[in-house]
Amino acid sequence: MRVLAAAWAFAIAATLAIGASGPASWRAAIVDSGPGCPFRATTGVNCPFCGMTRATLALGHGDWHAAFALHPLAPLVLIGVLGLLTIVALGRTDALLRGVRPYILLGAIVGVWILRLVLE
């Protein structure tokens, strides 16, 4: 589990790096044929994280406006996911369920998801 968390964190960091300094053709390739969404493929409905890969690329490129347009919680979710993966990679999973912060973040993600579904 720790190796998988570290690999996932590396993939996110690589996406940020490609967004920051990679050629436009790499960014376009990730946007056009990057990771698909199994939830959307199955249901036809966007998942709570749809748009996050493109938003991460935009953040890496410094385009905050595009990132917020793709997913309004992109910077917060990005920081939260990297923090979570770091905790798992370091083997400190006992710290994950402390306090109400995980529930607040989850509530915000679900709230924005519902809002985005209604506005589509």
N, C-alpha and C positions, 0 to 999 in steps of 0.2 A: 504494500500500500504506500509506503514511504517513497519508493522508487517511482511509482506511478504519479504521485503528487509532485515530485521533483520534475519529472518529465513534462507534466502538464504546465507547471510554472515556467519551464524553459520554453515551451511552445508559445505561451502568452508573451513572454519577453521577446521571443523571435518575431512575433507579429508586430509588437511595438517597434522593434528595430527596423523591420521592413518598412513599416509606415513612416519611420523617421528618416531613413537614409536609403531605402531600397529603390530600385528603378520603378518608374510608373508602371512598366509592364508586369512586374512582380505583384504590385498592389492590385492591378486589374485582374490578374490571374486568380488571386486569392478571393477577390470579390465575386468574380464570375463563376469560378469552379472550386471554390474553397469548401470548407466543411459544410455539409448540408444539415438540415434540422430534421431528425427522425420524427419528432412530434408533428411538425408541419407536414412532412411527407405522409404520415399516417392519417392525420385528422383534417388537413387543409387549413388549420388555424395556426397562427403564429404562436410560438411558445413565449414564456416571459423573457427569454434571452435572445429572441430573434433580432438581428441587427447588431448584436454585440461584437462579432468579428469585424464587421465593417466599421463600427464605432471605435474599436481598439486601433484599427489601422489609422483612422482619422486622428485619434489622440496622439498616436506616434508621430504623425505628420504635423502635429500642432494645430490641426483644424478643429478647434473646440466646437464651433458652430455646427459643423457637419456631424460631429460625434453626438452632440445633444439631440440633433434632429433624428439620427438613426436610433438612438436609445437614450432617453433623458437621464437614466441613472448610470450611464456608461462609466464615468470616472469612479463613482462610489462602488459599483459592482466590481470593477477592475481591481481597485485597491482591496476590497473585501475578499475577492477570490484569491488574489496573490497572497494576502495575509493568511487565509485559510490553508492554502497549499503549503505555505512555509511552515505553519504549525504542524501539519500532518507530516511533512518531510522531515521535520526535526523530532518527530515522535512525541510531541506535546499535546496529544489529542485530549487529555484530561482538561485542558483549558478551553475547549470548544464550547461546552455547554454551560459555562458560567455566565451569570447575569442575563439581562434581557436584550443585549445588543443583537444576538442572532435573530431573535424574534422581530425586533424592530426592522432590521434589514429585510427579512423575509416578508414582512407586512408591506414594506415600501415597494418591493419587487412585485408582489401580487397586486397591489393597488395600481401601480403604473401599468401593469399588464392588462388589468380590467379596463382602465381608462383608454389604453391604446386600442383594445378590441372594440370598445364602444364608438370611438372616433373614426375607425376605419370605414 
